[in-house]
Amino acid sequence: MTPLLQVRDVAKFYGGRRGCEDVSFDLWPGEVMGIVGESGSGKSTLLASLSGQMAPDRGAVIYDTRDRGPVDVRAMSEPERRMLMRTDWALVHQNPRDGLRMGVSAGGNVGERLMAVGARHYGDIRARAVDWLGRVEIAADRVDDRPTAFSGGMQQRLQIARNLVTGPRLVFMDEPTGGLDVSVQARLLDLLRGLVREMGLSAVIVTHDLAVVRLLADRLMVMKEGRVIEAGLTDQVLDDPQHGYTQLLVSSVLQV
Amino acid sequence: MSISGKMKPGAGMTEYNFAYLDEQTKRMIRRAILKALAIPGYQVPFASREMPMPYGWGTGGVQVTAACLVPEDRLKVIDQGADDTTNAVSIRKFFEKTAGVATTEETARASLIQTRHRIPETPLTGDQVLVYQVPIPEPLRFLEPRETETRKMHSLEEYGLMHVKLYEDISRHGAISTAYAYPVKVEGRYVMDPSPIPKFDNPKLSDCPAIQLFGAGREQRIYALPPYTKVVSLDFEDHPFEASKADQDCALCGSATSYLDEVIVDDAGGRMFVCSDTDYCRARRAAGHVGAQGVPHEEAGA
């Protein structure tokens, strides 16, 4: 079996300042990788470098494409990369406003990816949009409402539906539960876990919330100052942290 | 050709070069036009000049017309199909004064037609040029505000977003309600804004023997359709494009096939529908056609 995503020695610098450096890992089909760390530790830089939003300064991001096998994403032509980003990949932003078109109805938001890959039958597009809204627990009668009329949690679920409608294989999530209250967070996590398992998705999830990775991630990387300081199975890292910083991180979580 | 870049003091037309613009500017605009014709539907940037009229009054169209005019031309200017509205009259006078070319109101006799928001009803021929005034040349503008992004979308042919707009129309109104500036795809490549012509006119864009030039002055873009270019209006398989018009006949000439303007005639809700193309309507009445509220041509004294 080939890994879905092979990350080799990725580095990104902002001038002389390090964004992230020496990051290497393999992501296998159906696996969820969590990346945790404090603010400014380079998690988001890493995610942007992997997901094609930013070009890394060094290293390789090799994706196992459906038709051509493993290809370095950096060596792809731009049309190819953008095509990949709207079919096989999905990107869930922390702020749903970054990932949604706020002036377009929920159905249009979900349908956009379908239309971008050539769907031209209104009835079919709408049926799939309604189906996906159902899967993320948004009532079918909200299909013509704009996201501005939705609560934060609904907006986030709409963003997930919009991303998953083309049946991607790899999802990048940047703080998917940020800014949501705990009960909404719990439902969203439950939903995400269900979708990831059901669709056999691979995912890279960046978060500062250890509860999120505990629930979703199979493996975990802990970052500090742009470097990976500890990596391993989620339960192993969280229950038996080896690095001093990971111990601090785990012990900082409030027990209720 | 007798046109010179220099002004001729003492001659009849001393204040301006022929057709107002200097020859260097015309040359620059012609180069943009040639490029636009070579890449149908592609928006070519050009260094739009200040014109002696406000933006939105057809500065783009006027510059394209000025660059195309030769002294032998016969010019027709229409605004919403009419020859006698402010915009049409002032631009026609402008070129009468600055170029001294002959003008006409008859579509068939004109060699160059500048238009705002309509394509004449009379079919155009191969020796005519149609110049459109364009307010917003970018069809994706109201969906994607970033110019860098829309350029990239054009270059990579990412036009899914255009269908999102049509999707929104159907989901909100049950049908594609976009009635003017209806987006088209040119030769299977570029998506183009046909300027705010009613979608009734969209089929006339395709396979037209005349050269069609589009000038946007404020946005500094020129694009073009060479003769016999294939132009397709975007639609959905289950909601096909429909060239719609008011479901009436012209009250003056009785035409059932021309595009109609709705005119409010009193304060009691009275209205009449008349051809928006005044030349077409006049010609029909002269040929003896009379609509429901019209009077025979001779009695009208025209």
Boltz contact constraints between the chains, C-beta under 6 A:
constraints:
  - contact:
      token1: [A, 79]
      token2: [B, 156]
      max_distance: 6.0
  - contact:
      token1: [A, 104]
      token2: [B, 164]
      max_distance: 6.0
  - contact:
      token1: [A, 104]
      token2: [B, 168]
      max_distance: 6.0
  - contact:
      token1: [A, 105]
      token2: [B, 171]
      max_distance: 6.0
  - contact:
      token1: [A, 107]
      token2: [B, 171]
      max_distance: 6.0
  - contact:
      token1: [A, 108]
      token2: [B, 164]
      max_distance: 6.0
  - contact:
      token1: [A, 108]
      token2: [B, 167]
      max_distance: 6.0
  - contact:
      token1: [A, 108]
      token2: [B, 168]
      max_distance: 6.0
  - contact:
      token1: [A, 111]
      token2: [B, 167]
      max_distance: 6.0
  - contact:
      token1: [A, 112]
      token2: [B, 164]
      max_distance: 6.0
  - contact:
      token1: [A, 115]
      token2: [B, 160]
      max_distance: 6.0
  - contact:
      token1: [A, 115]
      token2: [B, 163]
      max_distance: 6.0
  - contact:
      token1: [A, 116]
      token2: [B, 160]
      max_distance: 6.0
  - contact:
      token1: [A, 120]
      token2: [B, 236]
      max_distance: 6.0
  - contact:
      token1: [A, 120]
      token2: [B, 237]
      max_distance: 6.0
  - contact:
      token1: [A, 121]
      token2: [B, 237]
      max_distance: 6.0
  - contact:
      token1: [A, 121]
      token2: [B, 238]
      max_distance: 6.0
  - contact:
      token1: [A, 122]
      token2: [B, 170]
      max_distance: 6.0
  - contact:
      token1: [A, 122]
      token2: [B, 236]
      max_distance: 6.0
  - contact:
      token1: [A, 122]
      token2: [B, 238]
      max_distance: 6.0
  - contact:
      token1: [A, 122]
      token2: [B, 239]
      max_distance: 6.0
  - contact:
      token1: [A, 123]
      token2: [B, 238]
      max_distance: 6.0
  - contact:
      token1: [A, 144]
      token2: [B, 171]
      max_distance: 6.0
